Amino acid sequence: MMLHEIAPKSFHIEWQNLQPERDDRIIFAFDGQILIAATEELRFPTREVFEKWILFPRIHPDSGAYTYLFAIDDERYFTMVYDERQFRPFLENLYKDIPEEDKTYRFVPVRALRNREAQHEAFAGMMAGMLTGWYRRSRFCGKCGVRTRHSDKERMMYCPHCGNMIYPQICPSVIIGVFSKDRLLTTRYNPEHLMFDGTGKTFKPVVHDALVAGYIEAGETGEDAVRREVMEEVGLRVKNIRYWKSSPWPMSSGLLFAYTCEVDGDDRIRLEEDELSTAVFKTREEIEPRVGKDIALTSALMEAFRRGELPERPIGELPERP
Ligand SMILES: [Zn+2]
């Protein structure tokens, strides 16, 4: 099940010009972490509970108002966009500021939400982290430096001085199933290759079997990005590129598009060693089953192949498109 698959619940991103009622949820994000109320089975606090938080009086005078995020079914979620410079000194000491005996609130890393039982809450937390980060980066106009305002019609920040409009940033990328006959190309990150988490911090990748992947560059189609990434990472030419599925990936403001394709000619791999440590073609039987909860599009594609839900030769036996 992928991150965004929260059925029977449904996600509503449409902007609403609202302030929260006392029972609406507040998702407060800081540096890749989310505030959780330890009561109510570790849920996001309601407005009523949030306003009892020890640090609330310190953030509130600057921020003043809540910002609407989204709804899941009829549960509404809001955030508070604060002045990071003023608030950082408090939050950096947050573990000192929260008394040991006060177990009512704690911060959990957004990444840890992946393992939550309630999938819609994991999705809500990650989406809130993404949107709050965007709101904080959009508080001033990038053209003239004037403080921006929120449109009351849609999720857009605009500059009252020059009219600049800023919409949430989404970064499209491709996840690529490269096939050679009945085998799928799996890669592993170089464990020393540093990744960025979007807050300026780096982390080392979790090393497990993955797929060739990368951002779509300006001016490229998805198919162009597939050809370029496969060439860059493993030195192979590909053909018969076909779209499979897509998934949002809010932790990197991402929108992932999965494609399948076939090696064109020689399948000898020339590895890009800075980023990857191995790249190996595996048969269905050689793909390791994913245990537990796994919400990534990469895993979904590998698992579909392992279970035979992707044709073993996904494209080779289909007629070429005209
Ligand atoms: Zn401006």
Boltz pocket constraint, residues with backbone or C-beta under 6 A from the ligand:
constraints:
  - pocket:
      binder: B
      contacts: [[A, 141], [A, 142], [A, 143], [A, 144], [A, 145], [A, 146], [A, 159], [A, 160], [A, 161], [A, 162], [A, 163], [A, 164]]
      max_distance: 6.0
